[in-house]
Amino acid sequence: MIPVASPQAAADATRGLLGRMIDGHRVDRVYVEQMIPIATELFLSFTFDGDGPCVMLCARGGVEIETIVATSPDSLVERSIDPRRGLESWHALDLWFEAGVRGRALRELASVTSRLYQVFRSGDAEMLEVNPLAIDADGRVLVVGAMVGLDANAFARHPEWPAVTAADANPRERRVAEIDASVPGGECRYVELDGDIGLLVGGGGAGLYQHDRLVAIGARPANHCVTPPTGTDSRKLKAVIEAILDNPRVRALLVGFNFAQMARADIRVRSLLEVLGEKRIDTARLPIVIRLFGAGEAEARAAVAGHPSVHYMTREASLDDAVRLTAALARSPTIGVGS
């Protein structure tokens, strides 16, 4: 962030940034934000609870919001929103009044809150947080800081999203994002890290656990991913596998899942073997550890039988056992996709 005091200074700073390389990325656009004389900072958030959409607001926002909520929990007003009625201005006004806001900005604040809920709903957001939602010295209500989390399952309804979310992605990440947006079905996602152990996981708690266990024992994950349940169309699953195997740093692959109830082990393994064959990757030089139990397991085990350095764990093996074996195999000096 570069603070400047005039439009001319902003133009000069912009010229100095355009074309520069920052953290490996070329600057081709510059975001310019106006300095706001804030009189009051508020907090506003839309998300979901067990009953559906809900709103949380507080008359004391800013960088100390976590401390404020922890020490003064009564200052946070939280209410469910009836999705059939939405959040009307009069309802938002009552909520801000309950939070302790007074004065001539109250009516505009209610209107802005109602409109932000429409943004949250129409944008298929999972979360929209505005902190601070500010009132300036003239009583104007301004969205100063905002953060949004989008529902990846809604990408098909928002063709504008991939261009935004993949702006800083590498080619492998962009390819998976494009497949996710263009092919119907469950979500797939691929985020590349700087490690050397590929992770083919489901994206839920088991995937996060294996990532954390690798880090805890001194190993380095090469990616995190989300894979959809299996079906007749394996394009999303194969796109993730291709991205993992196209990463030149990968020296070992961990295929780790809890007991599969909504997916077939044989489809996952067959998709993996198809990509390995298409890319002519010798498993003797890329050790693969598979912990995958459930429907189609016998067929999956039969499919990998005879493939060198493919280790299909027994049913007694834990996720931690699979993590430790993969990390040990990755340390071998004679392996790697590029070998």
C-alpha positions in Angstrom: 0.0 0.0 0.0 1.3 3.4 -1.0 -0.4 6.4 0.7 -0.5 9.5 -1.4 -2.0 13.0 -0.7 -3.2 14.1 -4.1 -4.5 12.8 -7.5 -1.2 13.7 -9.1 0.7 11.8 -6.5 -1.6 8.8 -7.2 -0.9 9.0 -10.9 2.9 9.2 -10.3 2.7 6.1 -8.0 0.7 4.2 -10.5 3.2 4.9 -13.3 5.9 3.6 -11.0 4.0 0.3 -10.3 2.8 -0.6 -13.8 5.0 -3.1 -15.5 7.0 -4.0 -12.3 7.5 -7.5 -11.1 6.2 -8.1 -7.5 6.5 -11.6 -6.0 6.8 -13.1 -9.4 3.8 -11.3 -10.8 3.8 -8.5 -13.4 1.7 -5.5 -12.4 -0.8 -4.7 -15.2 -3.5 -3.1 -13.0 -3.4 -0.8 -10.0 -6.2 -0.5 -7.4 -6.7 3.1 -6.2 -8.7 3.7 -3.1 -9.8 7.0 -1.7 -8.8 8.0 1.8 -11.9 8.4 4.0 -12.2 10.6 7.1 -14.0 8.0 9.3 -16.1 9.2 12.2 -17.6 5.8 13.2 -16.6 2.2 12.4 -19.2 -0.5 12.3 -19.2 -4.2 11.6 -21.6 -6.1 9.3 -21.5 -9.7 8.1 -23.8 -12.1 6.2 -23.3 -15.8 6.4 -25.2 -19.0 7.0 -26.1 -20.9 10.2 -28.0 -24.1 10.7 -31.3 -22.4 9.8 -30.1 -20.6 6.7 -28.8 -17.0 6.0 -28.1 -14.8 9.0 -26.8 -11.3 9.7 -24.3 -10.2 12.3 -23.7 -6.6 13.1 -22.0 -4.5 15.7 -21.8 -0.8 16.4 -18.1 -1.1 17.2 -16.1 -2.3 14.1 -12.5 -2.0 12.9 -9.4 -4.0 13.5 -10.3 -4.9 17.1 -13.6 -6.6 16.2 -12.5 -10.0 17.5 -11.4 -8.5 20.8 -14.7 -6.5 21.1 -16.8 -9.6 20.4 -14.8 -11.7 22.9 -14.9 -9.2 25.7 -18.4 -7.7 25.0 -20.4 -10.5 23.3 -23.7 -8.6 23.9 -22.5 -5.9 21.5 -22.9 -8.3 18.6 -26.5 -8.5 17.2 -27.1 -11.8 15.3 -30.4 -12.7 13.6 -31.6 -15.3 11.1 -33.0 -14.0 7.8 -36.1 -15.5 6.3 -34.9 -16.3 2.7 -38.5 -15.8 1.5 -38.7 -12.2 2.7 -35.1 -11.1 2.7 -33.8 -8.3 4.8 -35.9 -5.2 4.4 -34.7 -1.7 5.3 -37.1 -1.4 8.2 -35.8 -4.7 9.7 -32.2 -3.6 9.2 -33.0 -0.3 10.9 -34.4 -2.1 13.9 -31.2 -4.3 14.1 -28.9 -1.3 14.0 -31.0 0.5 16.6 -30.8 -2.6 18.8 -27.0 -2.5 18.4 -26.9 1.0 19.7 -26.6 3.1 16.6 -28.4 6.5 16.7 -28.4 9.7 14.6 -29.2 10.9 11.1 -27.1 8.2 9.4 -29.4 5.4 10.7 -31.8 5.4 7.8 -29.1 5.3 5.2 -27.3 2.6 7.1 -30.4 0.5 7.0 -30.8 1.0 3.3 -27.1 0.1 2.6 -27.5 -3.0 4.8 -30.5 -4.2 2.9 -28.8 -3.7 -0.4 -25.7 -5.5 0.7 -27.9 -8.5 1.6 -29.2 -8.5 -2.0 -25.6 -8.6 -3.2 -24.9 -11.5 -0.8 -27.9 -13.4 -2.1 -27.7 -12.6 -5.8 -23.9 -13.2 -5.9 -24.3 -16.8 -4.4 -21.9 -15.8 -1.6 -21.2 -18.0 1.3 -20.0 -15.0 3.4 -19.9 -11.3 3.0 -18.1 -9.3 5.7 -17.9 -5.5 5.7 -15.4 -4.2 8.3 -15.4 -1.3 8.7 -18.8 -0.2 7.4 -18.0 3.5 8.1 -19.8 6.7 8.7 -17.8 9.7 7.7 -17.8 13.2 9.2 -20.7 14.3 6.9 -22.9 11.3 8.0 -22.4 9.3 4.8 -22.3 5.5 5.0 -19.4 4.0 3.2 -18.2 0.4 2.5 -14.5 0.8 3.4 -13.3 -2.8 3.9 -15.1 -5.9 2.5 -14.4 -9.6 2.1 -16.5 -12.1 0.2 -16.5 -15.9 0.0 -18.1 -17.4 -3.1 -19.9 -20.7 -3.4 -17.8 -22.6 -5.9 -20.8 -24.8 -6.7 -22.5 -21.7 -8.2 -19.8 -21.1 -10.8 -22.0 -22.2 -13.7 -24.3 -19.3 -12.9 -21.5 -16.7 -12.9 -19.3 -16.8 -16.0 -17.6 -13.7 -14.7 -16.0 -15.4 -11.7 -13.2 -17.6 -13.2 -11.5 -14.5 -14.7 -11.4 -12.9 -11.3 -10.5 -15.9 -9.1 -7.9 -17.3 -11.5 -6.1 -14.0 -12.2 -3.0 -14.9 -10.2 -3.2 -18.7 -10.8 -0.6 -20.7 -12.7 -1.6 -22.6 -15.8 -2.4 -25.8 -13.9 -4.6 -24.0 -11.4 -6.3 -22.1 -14.3 -7.0 -25.3 -16.2 -8.7 -26.9 -13.2 -10.7 -23.7 -12.6 -11.9 -23.7 -16.2 -12.9 -27.4 -16.1 -14.8 -26.8 -12.8 -16.7 -23.9 -14.4 -17.5 -25.6 -17.7 -18.3 -29.2 -16.6 -21.5 -29.9 -14.6 -21.2 -31.9 -11.3 -19.5 -31.6 -8.0 -16.7 -29.1 -7.3 -13.0 -29.6 -8.2 -10.3 -27.4 -7.1 -6.5 -27.3 -7.3 -4.2 -24.9 -5.3 -0.5 -25.3 -5.8 2.0 -25.0 -3.0 5.8 -25.1 -2.9 6.3 -28.7 -1.7 7.1 -32.0 -3.5 4.4 -34.4 -2.3 1.2 -34.4 -4.4 -2.1 -34.8 -2.6 -5.1 -36.4 -4.3 -7.7 -35.9 -1.6 -11.4 -35.0 -1.2 -10.9 -31.5 0.2 -12.7 -32.0 3.5 -11.3 -32.7 7.0 -9.4 -35.8 5.9 -7.5 -33.8 3.2 -6.7 -31.0 5.7 -5.5 -33.5 8.2 -3.1 -35.2 5.8 -1.8 -31.8 4.8 -1.2 -30.8 8.4 0.4 -34.2 9.3 2.9 -33.9 6.4 3.9 -30.4 7.6 4.2 -31.7 11.2 6.7 -34.4 10.2 8.8 -32.0 8.2 7.4 -32.9 4.7 6.1 -30.4 2.2 2.7 -30.8 0.4 2.9 -29.8 -3.3 -0.8 -28.9 -3.4 -4.2 -28.9 -1.9 -7.2 -30.0 -3.9 -10.9 -30.8 -3.9 -12.2 -33.7 -5.9 -15.9 -34.5 -6.6 -17.7 -37.8 -6.0 -17.1 -40.2 -8.8 -19.6 -40.8 -11.6 -19.8 -41.5 -15.3 -18.0 -38.3 -16.2 -14.5 -38.2 -14.7 -13.2 -35.0 -16.4 -13.1 -33.0 -13.2 -11.2 -35.8 -11.3 -8.8 -36.3 -14.2 -8.2 -32.5 -14.5 -7.0 -32.5 -10.8 -4.8 -35.5 -11.3 -3.3 -34.0 -14.4 -2.5 -30.8 -12.6 -0.8 -32.7 -9.7 1.3 -34.8 -12.1 2.2 -31.9 -14.3 3.9 -30.1 -11.4 7.6 -30.8 -12.0 8.4 -30.6 -8.2 6.3 -33.7 -7.3 8.3 -36.6 -6.1 5.6 -38.8 -4.6 1.8 -38.9 -4.6 -0.6 -39.6 -1.7 -4.1 -40.7 -2.6 -5.8 -40.4 0.8 -9.5 -40.7 1.7 -11.6 -41.9 4.5 -14.0 -44.7 3.8 -15.8 -43.7 0.6 -19.6 -43.8 0.7 -20.4 -41.6 -2.2 -17.6 -42.5 -4.6 -16.1 -45.7 -6.0 -12.5 -46.5 -5.4 -12.1 -48.2 -8.8 -13.2 -45.1 -10.7 -10.7 -43.0 -8.8 -7.9 -45.5 -9.3 -8.7 -46.1 -13.0 -8.7 -42.3 -13.6 -5.3 -42.1 -12.0 -3.9 -45.0 -14.1 -5.3 -43.5 -17.3 -3.5 -40.1 -16.6 -0.3 -41.9 -15.7 -0.5 -43.8 -19.0 -1.3 -40.8 -21.1 1.6 -38.9 -19.6 3.9 -42.0 -19.8 4.9 -41.7 -16.1 6.8 -44.7 -14.7 5.5 -45.4 -11.2 8.9 -46.9 -10.5 10.1 -43.3 -10.4 7.0 -41.8 -8.8 6.0 -43.7 -5.7 2.2 -43.7 -5.0 0.6 -44.5 -1.7 -3.2 -45.2 -1.8 -5.4 -45.3 1.2 -8.8 -45.7 -0.4 -11.5 -48.1 0.9 -15.1 -48.7 0.0 -17.1 -49.6 -3.1 -15.0 -50.9 -5.9 -12.0 -51.4 -3.6 -11.3 -55.0 -4.9 -11.3 -53.8 -8.5 -9.0 -50.9 -7.5 -6.5 -53.1 -5.8 -6.5 -55.5 -8.8 -5.9 -52.6 -11.2 -2.7 -51.4 -9.5 -1.3 -54.9 -8.9 2.0 -55.2 -10.7 2.6 -51.5 -10.9 6.0 -50.8 -9.3 6.1 -48.5 -6.3 2.3 -48.3 -5.9 1.5 -49.0 -2.3 -2.2 -49.8 -1.6 -2.5 -49.6 2.2 -4.3 -52.4 4.2 -7.6 -51.6 5.9 -5.8 -51.4 9.2 -3.7 -48.5 8.1 -4.5 -45.0 9.3 -4.3 -41.8 7.4 -1.2 -41.0 9.4 0.4 -44.3 8.3 -0.2 -43.3 4.7 1.3 -39.9 5.3 4.4 -41.2 6.9 5.0 -43.8 4.2 4.6 -41.2 1.4 7.0 -38.8 3.1 9.6 -41.6 3.5 9.3 -42.7 -0.1 9.6 -39.0 -1.3 13.1 -38.8 0.4 14.5 -41.4 -2.1 17.2 -39.7 -4.3 16.1 -41.7 -7.4 12.5 -40.7 -7.8 10.5 -37.8 -9.4 8.2 -37.3 -12.3 10.9 -35.6 -14.3 13.5 -38.4 -13.7 
